[in-house]
Amino acid sequence: MILTGVAAYPLDKSWLGREINKQYLQEVKELNKKYKIHIAGEGGEFETFVLNCPLFKKPLKIKNKKITGESNAWKMEIEVE
């Protein structure tokens, strides 16, 4: 699972495409303490996209991406294969 959108301070463009893993969770926990960012993004802080799970026949691969936004509101539109 990766981040495809962010909409909260201090999240910025650099968060797009990040995999949700142990390092990510540690960083989001720190942001929760400091800025009250919800760890699961329940306040609309971020959007995600699943690239692989047991229900899929094969993992999805990002073919193309388009990033738009400004300040702390960014989105990454992706095309997968």
Secondary structure, DSSP 4 states (H G I P E B T S, - for coil): -EEEEEESTT--GGGTT-B-SHHHHHHHHHHHHHH---TT-TTTTEEEE----TTSSS---EEEEEEEEETTEEEEEEEE-
